[in-house]
Amino acid sequence: MTSLLKSALFTALISCCLMGEALAQEPVTKNASPEARALLKFFYSISGEYILTGQHNFPNVQGKNTAFASRYIGKTPVIYSTDWGFAFGGSYDSYLARRDIVNEAIEQYKRGAIVTICWHAVPPTSDEPVTFQPAPGDDSTKLHSVSGHLLDQQFQEVLTPGTELYQHWCRQVDTIAFYLKKLQDAHVPIIWRPYHEMNGEWFWWGGRQGEYSTIRLYRQLFDRLVNVHKLNNLIWMWNVDRPSTPARKFSHFFVGSAYFDIASLDVYGSDFKQSYYDSLLFLAGGKPVTFGEVGNPPSPEILKRQPRWAYFVIWATMARYTTRKQYDLLKSDSRVLFLEDTAYRIARENSGLPYGLTRRIPDYSGEWVLDEDQSSLDDRGTAFLPARIDVRQTEDSIDILQTIPSEYEKNTIQTIALSLNGEERPFPSPFGGSPGSISARLGPATDTLTIISRIRNARTIETWTLREAGHLLAITQASEMFGGRRTIISIYKRVF
């Protein structure tokens, strides 16, 4: 073989490899939205280099799980995970919260988060709301819960066009499509994780093999959302649980590379076996792999042995399964990215995915206690400073209750109710009751709150700033009063 021919064959081989890589990065949804394409490109760009942090939120809590995790960890998780709900009104899993779910997802995306949504789908034998597990006395021939099993004949009917259960299933899917379209109209790309843990038999959709299989149900959903509803903002995620029995082997539930963009695994009990990673990576065929949900995040040691995981999502109420010391190890690992990290912003922007479309409004709500050791004080020490501050903040107002210790009588309790638009309100001095005024305003360009109080000829300007993703509150106080000028910084720790 001549050297010229060898060179030509080598060039052709390289071209084919590059073409294959480019095709692999194409979303499985034809005519995918620019935002969905950019999101998938982003995941390919970080694969093997970074892993993103994430937190799941119950449907009816509007981001409170993420807010708590941010305060507890000291940084904000990147992935905002939620669910479409299935339960009765008032439940944290309520299906009635879907409009709020859409609004919160849009807001989280604008803040720089990546949104993923799963769906504890209601069985086609029932209507919303349903329970999570079968209730005592339920009709065993008509499943009324997310967990449990359909009869074989019922599952077959769900997969057979024209049957009553198939039509019922279509109506349920169409309801979810309605809300997914609202996110599409808002240009929000979604990592869509339907029929999760499909190799397990605990949910009505899972564990089915043979002609009428879970794979077939997944593909039926794909066809209806993509080809009937023309949804193009979805990054499709194929999700499995650990193969704890031979029947749950990943390959038995492989939906096919034409039906997913990202493969994911759910892990609880820190069961991060190397064999799970190797098997999923093989089936993914070069596509990104993630943890759909976990109880505890993988340790830095696990990530060294399994570097291709692109993100993990801690399930709702499980943020404290991991201690702050363990989170500190993750925060110190340059591969592990949070929302505030510069590397995350740069990776997004390089993929054409905008970062931070709106300024995040700081929320000071919570209970705070003074930390003398971290504060920068003068020779008056903590005199006149609140030992505790309780804050309740809404979109346009803030209520502050301060507890100021006294040496000779009961502690002084001072309640202040303010609007956040700079409106001045009466403010009597806590010491002597002299009349004065007070106002509060959020900074237009920085995440700060400025509170200005005036009593006679004295004036105090307080600048509030959140640190460590809301774990600490720093109050810089500049005062001009009869005793002279005073500038101090008091640090308050959030009470959980």
N, C-alpha and C positions, 0 to 999 in steps of 0.2 A: 504494500500500500504506500503510495507516494505521500510525502510530507504535506503536499497541497491538499490531498484528499483527507488526510488525518485532521488537518486544520479545519477543513470545511465541516467534517462530521462533529468535531468538538464544538464549533460555533453553533451548529444546529442543535446539539444537545443542550448547550447553555440556553439557547433561545427557547427551547421547549420547557426547560425547568422554570425559566422566568415567566413564561406564559402560563404554566400550571399554577405557579404561586399567585399570579395576578387573578386567575380564574377562581382560585380558592378563596380569595379575599372578596369576591363578589357576593353580595347578600343573596340568599336563596329566593327572596321575593323579587320577582322581576319588576323593573321600574321602581326600585326602592327610592325613597325620598333622599335628598341630599344629606339631611341630618342623619338618617339611618346609615348611609354609606360612610359618612365621616365617623360615626360611632364605631362601626365595625373596623374601619381602618385604624382607629385609635387602639382597639384591643390587639390587633395584629402587631402594632408598633411597640406595645409594652410587653408582649408575650416573652417570657424568659428573663425579663429585666426588672419589672416591677409587679407588685401585687397590691390591689386596691382594697381598702377597708370598706365594710358595709354594715348596715343595720336595718333589720326588718321593723316595720311599723304596723300595728293592728289597723284594720280599715277605718275604724271610727275614732281615731285619736289625733288625726291631723298632724302627724310628725312628732308627737311627743316622745316616742321611743328614741328617735334620732336625737332630739334635743337633750334627753337624759344622758344618752351615751356620750354625747359631746361634752357635757359637763363632767361626767364621771371619768372619761378617758383623758380629757384635757385637749383633745383635737376632734375635728368633725369627720365622721365616716364619709367616704366619697359616694358609696352606693346607697341610694334611698330605695328601699324595698317595701312593697305593700301588697295588698290583696284586694280583690273585688268584693269580698264579703259574701255571707250566706245566711247569717243568723237574724234573729228578731231585732226590732228597733230598741235602742238603748244598750245593746250588747256591743262590746268592743269589736266584734266580728259582724256588725250589722250590715246587711246589704243595702240599707236605706242611705248609707253614707257616700254613695258613688259620686254624686256631684261634688262633694267636698274632697273626695279622693282625687278627682280630676284637677280641681283647683290647686290642691296641695302639690300634686305631681308637677304641674306647670310652674309653681313657685319654686319648688326644689330644683328643677332644671335651670331656671333663671339664676339661681344662686350658685350654680356650678356643679350640682350633683348629677349623677347618672341614675336614671330611674329604671327599676325592674319591677314587674308586676306578675304575680301568680294568681291562680283562681281556684279556690276550693269549690269546684263546680257542684251545683245542686243536681242530684240524680234525676234523669228524665221521668222517673216514676212519681215525681213530686214537684211542688212549686215552692218558691221562697216565701217565708223563711223556713229553714230546717235546722236541726241540731247537728252537732259535730259527730256524736256517736248515737247509735240507736237508743231510743228511750224505752224503758220497761213498758211492755204492753203494746208496742208498735206492731202493726200488721207486717208479718214477715214476708208477705208477697208484694209489698209496696214500700220500698225503702224510702225513709223520710229523714235521712242523715247523709252527711258527706262520707263518713266511714261506713263500711259494710259492703254487702254484695248484692248485685242484681241477680235474678234468676238467669240461667243460661239463655233461656228463650227471650227474656227481656233484653239482654245485652245484644243478642242477635237482631232484635227488632230495631234497636238504636242505630245499628249499622245497615239497616235495610230501608232505602228510600221508599216512601209511600206509606209506611206503617205509622200508627199513632205515636209511638214512642220516638220515631225518627223526627216527625213533625214537631213534637214537643221539644226535643233536643235542639232543633233548628231555631225555635223561638227563644230558647234560653241563650244560645250563642248570639243571636241577633241583638239581644239586649246588651250583651257585653260589647259587641261590635259598635253599638251606638256610642258608648263612652270612649272606646278606643279611637273612634273617629274624631271625637272632640280633642283628643290629644294630638291626632294627626293634623287637624286644622290649626292647632297652636304650634305646629312644627316641633313637637317634642318626640324624639325617638324613644322607643320603649324596648327594653330587653324583656321579651314575653316568654314566660315559663309556664306553659299549660300542662295539665295532667302530670304534675310533678311526682317524683318518686314512683315512676310508672312500673318499675320492676317489682314493687311491693304490692301485696294483695290487701292492704288495709283500707285503701280508698276504693270506691265503687268502680273507678275506671282502670285500676291497676291489676297487674299480675295475670292478664289474659294472654294466652298463646293460642296458636292454631289459626283456623280460618277467620274466626271472629275475635280478633285480638286487640290489645291495647294499642299496638302499632297502627292498626287500621283506623281506630278511633282518632288517634293523633293526626293521621293524614287526612281524615275526613274534616277535622277542625281546620287544618291548614288550608284545604281547598275552599272551605266556606269563607274564611276570613280574607284570604288572598284573592281568590278568583270570583267570589260572589260579592263580597263587600269592598274589594279593591283596596284593602288596607296596605299601605306601603311604608309605614313608619315603624314596623316591628322587626326587631332582631330576634329570630326564633331560637329558643334554648331547649335542647333535649336534656331532660333531667332524670337521674336515677338515684336510688339509694344504694347503700353498700350491698354487695352480693353475699349476704349472710347465709343463704342456702343455695344449693345447685340450681334450683328453679329461677333464682333471681340473677343469674349470670347476665352481665351487661349485654352481651351479644344477642341474647334471646329477645331483647327489647329494642334493638337498634332500629331506629326509624328510617335510616338511609341518609346519606350525605346531602341529598337534594332537599331535605326537609328541616335542616337545622343549620344555624350559623355558629353556635357556641354549644359545647357539651358541658354538663355540670353534674356534680355529685353532692349529695347531702350527707353530712357526717355529724354524729353526736358521740359523746364520750371520748373525744380526742382519738378516735379510731382512724388514724391517718396511715393506713398500711400502704407500703410501697406498691404492692400488687394492684391496689385500686387505681393508683395513679398511672401505672404502666398500662393497664388494660384500657382505661378511658382515653389515654393519650393515643394509643394505637387506633381505637375506633374513631377518634376525632379526625384522624388523618391530616394533621397539620392545622386544624381549626383550633381556636382558643378553647381552653378548659378552665372552669371555675368551680368554686364551691357555691352551690345554690343556697344552702343554709347550713349553719353550724351552731353548736352550742358554745364551743370554745374555738378561738382562731388557731391556726397552725402556728407552732413556735418557729423562731428563726432557724432552729436546727432542722425542722421538717422542711422548711423552705429551701434550705441548702440542697437537700436531697431531691426535692420536688419543685424545681424552679419555674415550671411553666404555668402554675396556677395564676390566673389573672386577677381574681378577687375572691373574697369571702364575705358572707352576710351572716351576722349574728342574729339569731331569731329573737323576736320580741320577748321582753322580760328577762333575757339571759345576759345582758351586758355585764352584770356583776358576777357571773360565773367565773370571770377572769379577774384577777386582782389588779390593782393599779400598778404594782411592781411588774407584773407580767406585761401589761400594756406599755409600760415604760421601755421594756426591752424591744417591743415592736416599734415604738416611736423612734427609738435610736437606730433602728435598722434602715439604711438608706433605700432598701428595696420596697419598704412598706409605705404606701402613700395615703395621706389624709387630704381633706379638701383644701387645707391651708398651705400645703407643700408646693413650693415653686416648681418642682419637677413635674407635678401633676398638671399644673397650668400650662407649662411649656409643651408637654406631650399632647395635651388636648389641642392647643393652638397649631402645633405642627401637623395635626391630622385634619385640620379644618373644622374642628369642633369648638364653637365659641365657649368662652369661660366667663361666668359671672355677668349675665346679661343685665342684672339689676343689683343695686347695692343692698346688702343684707342689713335689715334693721335690727339693731341689738335688742335683746329682750333681757331685762334686768330682773325679771320675776324670780322670786325665790327667797330663801332665808339665809342670811349672811351673818357671820360672827367675825369680830375683829381679830386679826393675827398681828400681835405686837411685834413679833420677831421680824416679819417681813416688811413692816411699815417703816417709813422714814419720818421720824418725829423730831420735835425740838425740845427745849428745856421744860415745856409744859406737859410733855409726855402725852398721855391719852386723855388728859383733862378735857371735858366738854365733848369728847367724841362718843358716838353711840357704840356700845359694846355689841349690839345686835341691830340689824336692819332687816325688816320684812317688807318685801316689795311685791306688788301686784300690778302688772302692766297690761294695758290693752293697746289697740292700734293707735289711739289718739290721747291716752291719758295714763297717769301713773299714780298709784297710791303708795305712800311710804310710811311705815310705822317704825320709829326709832326708840330704842331703849337706852337711856343714858344713866349710868350708875350714879348714885348719890352716897355721900359719906355719912349723912346724918338723918336721912328720911328715906321713904320709899323711892325706888328708881323713877326717874322722869320718863313718862311715855308720851311721845310726841307723834301726832298723826298729821300727815300732809297729803292733800289731794290736789294734783296738778294736771293741767292739760299739757300737751307736748308741743304746742304752737307758740310758746313764748308769752302767753297771757299771764299778766300779773294778778296775784290773789293775795288777800290779807294774810299776814303771818305774824302772830304775836311771839315775842321772845320766850323761849322755854324757861328763862331765868328772869323773873320779874314781870313778864307779860307786857313789855313795851310793844306798842304797835309797829308793824312793819309790813313789808310785801315780799313776795317770792314768785319766781317764774321758772319754767323749765322748757328746754328746747333741744331736739335732737340735731346734731351737727349735720349740715347739708352734704359734706364731702367725706367725713370720717365717722367711724362708728363710736361716737361719743355722745354723752348726755351732759348738758350744761345746766346747772341750777344756780340761779343768782338770788340771794336774799339780802334785803336791806332793812336795818333797824336803826332808826335815827340817823346818825352820821356814819354808822358802821356798814360795811358791805363785805359779803363773802361770795366768792365764785368757786363752785365745786364742779370739777370735770370728772365725770364717771366714765371708766373704760373697762371693758371685759378683757381678761387675759386667760390664756390656756383654755381657749374654746369655752369660756364661760365658767370655768372652775374658780377663778379669782375675780374679784371686783376691786379695782384700784380707784380711789377717790383722791384727786389732787385738789387741795383746798388752799386758796389764796385769800387771806382776810386782811382788811384794813379796819382797825377799830381803835378804841381809846388806849389799848395797851401796845399799840404799834402794829406793824405788819407781821403776818405769820404765813409761811408756806410749808405745808406738810403733805405727805402722801400716806394715806391709811389704806391698808390692804385687808380685804374681807374674804374669808373662805366660805364657799357655798356649803350649806348644810343639806345632806341628802336624807 
